[in-house]
Amino acid sequence: MTAQNSATLPTTIAVKNPVRRGTALALLGVVAFSLTFPATAWGLESFGPWSLVALRSVLAAAIAGAFLLARRVPLPARAHWPGLAVVAAGVVVGFPMLTTLALTTSTTSHAAVVVGLLPLTTAALSALRTGARPSRAFWAAALAGAAVVIAFTLTQSGGALSAGDAYLFGALLVCAAGYTEGGRLARLLPGWQVIGWALVLCLPLSLAGSAVGLAHEPVHLSGHGLAGLIWAAAGSTFLGLYVWYRGMAEIGAPRASQLQLAQPLLTLVWSVALLGEHLSPAAPAAACAVLVCIAVTQRVK
């Protein structure tokens, strides 16, 4: 090996490693997110929708606050607070509330495939927000993946939309906005601090919501209900968003968002394993098609 080659090799490795690491972290976030709907369905066995969302946010904020205090993290700069407010409104409040309301009338499998449109929504908002211009091949693969998700949704629901779809489509928009702004902030702050401060920012509202919700909604404690609440708070809201934002900061929001095309199909597996829902025979074919789309989006810019 020449001196020139040995000098350039470490640089090559340094360039490739962040991409692999970012992809792995984003995938871990997708796995955590894929359990959110089954966990929410379990949580609804014990709590009303408003109580469940508020308690989930309170517990997640307590975990985040403990980490922030233990690490003695200083308050974010004033310029970061508007972005954190967008993350809080979209990811901490809007998406959990809208999807939880949807799950009171929809199955987790139906909700999962509708929310499968989130990658395309996130990529579009990210392009508008950051000025990024992915290639035509990227958009073609993204649109193909979205088409697969839509077709799978209609197959699962018998060609009709459920009553909770209005909530789900609203959840798509607010979550995509939160992901986009969180991805931007994760380039300036560590990802866990982005979601941590967003959760802490919502804590007064979450505490008030918990008090009101518990006062007006019935509570029937069960093992499933408590497990669902704990996972939704610690797994989906804190751990999942922590690794997701960190991965997004390394590989970019448009590319990371396409990894979420696998999320609805993972959720379908959990729905069968944990909730006993019936899985359509079309799922394996849809899974292969979606994975092909993901592979394409990861290879093109």
C-alpha positions in Angstrom: 0.0 0.0 0.0 1.4 3.4 -1.0 1.8 6.3 1.5 -0.9 8.1 -0.4 -3.4 5.3 -0.1 -2.6 4.7 3.6 -3.2 8.4 4.2 -6.6 8.4 2.5 -7.9 5.1 4.1 -8.7 6.5 7.5 -10.6 9.3 5.9 -12.6 6.9 3.9 -13.5 4.8 7.0 -14.4 8.0 8.9 -16.8 9.0 6.1 -18.5 5.6 5.9 -18.8 4.8 9.6 -21.2 7.7 10.5 -23.5 6.6 7.7 -23.6 3.0 9.0 -24.0 4.2 12.6 -26.7 6.6 11.7 -28.6 4.0 9.7 -28.4 1.5 12.6 -29.6 4.1 15.1 -32.5 5.2 12.9 -33.5 1.5 12.4 -33.4 1.0 16.2 -35.8 4.0 16.5 -38.1 2.4 13.9 -38.2 -0.8 15.9 -39.1 1.1 19.0 -41.8 3.1 17.1 -43.2 -0.1 15.7 -44.3 -1.1 19.2 -46.0 2.2 19.9 -49.5 1.2 18.6 -49.7 -2.2 20.3 -48.4 -0.5 23.5 -51.1 2.2 23.1 -53.8 -0.4 22.6 -52.7 -2.1 25.8 -52.6 1.2 27.6 -56.2 1.9 26.5 -57.3 -1.2 28.4 -56.5 0.7 31.7 -56.7 4.4 30.8 -58.8 6.8 28.8 -57.2 8.3 25.7 -56.5 11.8 27.3 -55.2 10.3 30.5 -53.0 7.8 28.6 -51.3 10.5 26.5 -50.8 12.9 29.4 -49.4 10.2 31.7 -47.1 9.0 28.9 -45.7 12.5 28.5 -45.2 13.0 32.2 -43.3 9.7 32.7 -41.2 10.4 29.6 -40.4 13.9 30.8 -39.4 12.5 34.2 -36.9 10.2 32.5 -35.6 13.0 30.3 -35.4 15.4 33.1 -33.4 12.9 35.2 -30.9 12.5 32.4 -30.6 16.2 31.8 -30.0 16.9 35.5 -27.5 14.0 35.9 -25.5 15.2 32.9 -25.8 18.9 34.1 -26.9 19.9 30.7 -27.3 23.7 30.4 -30.5 25.3 29.0 -30.6 25.5 25.2 -29.9 28.8 23.5 -32.8 31.1 23.1 -32.7 30.5 19.3 -33.4 26.8 19.8 -36.6 27.2 21.8 -39.0 27.9 18.8 -37.7 24.7 17.1 -38.1 22.7 20.4 -41.7 24.0 20.6 -42.4 22.6 17.1 -40.9 19.2 18.2 -43.0 19.3 21.4 -46.3 20.2 19.5 -45.8 17.6 16.8 -44.1 14.6 18.5 -44.8 14.9 22.2 -48.4 16.2 22.0 -49.9 16.0 18.5 -49.0 12.6 17.2 -49.6 10.7 20.4 -53.0 12.4 21.0 -54.3 12.0 17.5 -53.1 8.3 17.1 -54.5 7.4 20.5 -57.9 8.9 19.6 -57.7 7.0 16.3 -57.0 3.7 18.1 -60.3 4.0 20.0 -62.1 3.2 16.7 -59.4 1.7 14.5 -57.3 -1.5 14.8 -53.5 -1.2 15.2 -52.9 -2.8 11.9 -55.1 -0.3 10.1 -53.5 2.6 11.9 -50.0 1.3 11.1 -50.5 1.1 7.4 -52.0 4.6 7.2 -49.2 6.1 9.2 -46.9 4.3 6.8 -47.2 7.4 4.6 -45.1 9.3 7.2 -41.8 8.8 5.4 -43.0 10.5 2.3 -44.6 13.3 4.3 -41.4 13.8 6.3 -39.2 13.8 3.2 -41.5 16.4 1.6 -41.6 18.7 4.6 -37.8 18.3 5.1 -37.1 19.4 1.6 -39.3 22.5 2.0 -37.8 23.3 5.4 -34.1 22.7 4.7 -33.9 23.3 1.0 -32.7 19.8 0.3 -33.3 18.5 -3.2 -33.2 14.7 -3.3 -32.8 13.1 -6.8 -35.6 11.9 -9.0 -34.6 8.3 -8.3 -35.0 9.0 -4.6 -38.5 10.5 -5.0 -39.5 7.7 -7.4 -38.5 5.0 -4.8 -40.2 7.0 -2.0 -43.4 7.4 -4.1 -43.3 3.6 -4.9 -43.0 2.8 -1.3 -45.9 5.1 -0.4 -48.0 3.5 -3.2 -47.3 0.0 -1.7 -48.4 1.3 1.7 -51.6 2.8 0.3 -52.4 -0.3 -1.6 -51.8 -2.4 1.5 -54.0 -0.1 3.6 -56.9 -0.4 1.2 -56.4 -4.2 1.1 -56.5 -4.4 4.9 -59.5 -2.2 5.2 -61.6 -3.7 2.4 -61.2 -0.7 0.2 -62.8 1.8 2.7 -61.3 4.2 5.2 -62.0 3.9 8.9 -63.6 6.6 11.0 -60.2 7.3 12.7 -58.5 8.1 9.4 -59.0 11.9 9.9 -57.0 11.6 13.2 -54.3 9.6 11.4 -53.9 11.9 8.5 -53.6 14.8 11.0 -51.0 12.8 12.9 -49.0 12.4 9.7 -48.7 16.1 9.3 -47.8 17.1 12.8 -45.4 14.2 13.3 -43.6 15.0 10.0 -43.2 18.6 11.1 -41.8 17.5 14.5 -39.4 15.0 12.9 -38.2 17.6 10.4 -37.5 20.3 13.0 -36.0 17.7 15.4 -33.7 16.5 12.7 -32.5 20.0 12.1 -32.0 20.6 15.8 -30.2 17.3 16.2 -27.4 18.8 14.1 -26.9 21.5 16.7 -27.7 19.6 19.9 -27.4 15.9 20.8 -30.5 14.1 19.7 -31.4 13.0 23.3 -31.3 16.6 24.4 -33.7 17.6 21.6 -36.4 15.2 22.7 -35.5 15.7 26.4 -36.0 19.5 26.3 -39.2 19.1 24.2 -40.6 16.7 26.9 -39.6 19.0 29.7 -41.2 22.0 27.8 -44.5 20.1 27.8 -44.4 19.0 31.4 -46.7 21.7 32.8 -49.3 20.9 30.1 -48.8 17.1 30.7 -49.3 17.4 34.4 -52.5 19.5 34.0 -53.7 17.0 31.4 -53.1 14.1 33.7 -55.0 15.7 36.5 -58.0 16.5 34.3 -58.0 13.2 32.4 -57.8 11.0 35.5 -60.6 13.0 37.1 -62.9 12.5 34.2 -62.0 9.2 32.7 -62.3 5.7 34.3 -59.1 3.8 35.3 -59.0 0.0 35.3 -55.4 -1.0 36.2 -54.1 -4.2 34.6 -50.7 -5.7 33.7 -51.2 -5.0 30.0 -52.3 -1.4 30.7 -49.3 -0.6 32.8 -46.9 -2.3 30.5 -48.3 -0.3 27.6 -48.0 3.0 29.4 -44.4 2.3 30.5 -43.3 1.3 27.0 -45.1 4.2 25.3 -43.3 6.6 27.7 -39.8 5.0 28.1 -39.5 3.0 24.9 -41.3 5.0 22.2 -41.3 8.5 23.5 -37.8 8.8 25.0 -35.5 5.9 23.8 -37.0 5.7 20.3 -36.9 9.4 19.7 -33.4 9.6 21.2 -31.9 7.1 18.7 -34.1 8.3 15.9 -32.9 11.9 16.1 -29.3 10.9 16.5 -29.5 8.7 13.5 -31.4 11.4 11.5 -28.6 13.9 12.3 -26.0 11.5 10.7 -27.8 10.4 7.5 -30.3 13.2 6.9 -34.0 13.5 7.4 -35.1 12.4 3.8 -33.0 9.2 3.9 -33.8 8.4 7.5 -37.5 8.9 6.9 -37.6 6.1 4.2 -36.4 3.6 6.8 -39.8 4.1 8.4 -41.4 2.4 5.4 -40.7 -0.8 7.3 -42.5 0.4 10.5 -46.1 -0.5 9.6 -45.1 -4.0 8.6 -43.2 -4.5 11.9 -46.3 -3.2 13.7 -48.4 -5.7 11.9 -46.2 -8.5 13.3 -46.5 -7.1 16.8 -50.2 -6.7 16.4 -50.5 -10.4 15.6 -48.0 -11.5 18.3 -49.2 -9.2 21.1 -52.9 -8.4 20.3 -54.0 -11.5 18.4 -55.0 -9.5 15.3 -55.3 -11.4 12.0 -52.5 -10.7 9.4 -53.4 -10.4 5.7 -51.7 -12.9 3.4 -50.6 -9.9 1.4 -48.2 -8.8 4.2 -45.1 -10.8 3.0 -45.4 -9.5 -0.6 -45.9 -5.9 0.7 -42.9 -6.4 3.1 -40.6 -7.4 0.2 -41.7 -4.5 -2.0 -41.2 -2.0 0.8 -37.8 -3.3 1.6 -36.8 -2.9 -2.0 -37.9 0.7 -1.9 -35.9 1.2 1.3 -32.8 -0.3 -0.3 -33.1 2.1 -3.3 -33.5 5.2 -1.2 -30.4 4.3 0.8 -28.3 4.0 -2.4 -29.4 7.2 -4.1 -29.0 10.8 -3.1 
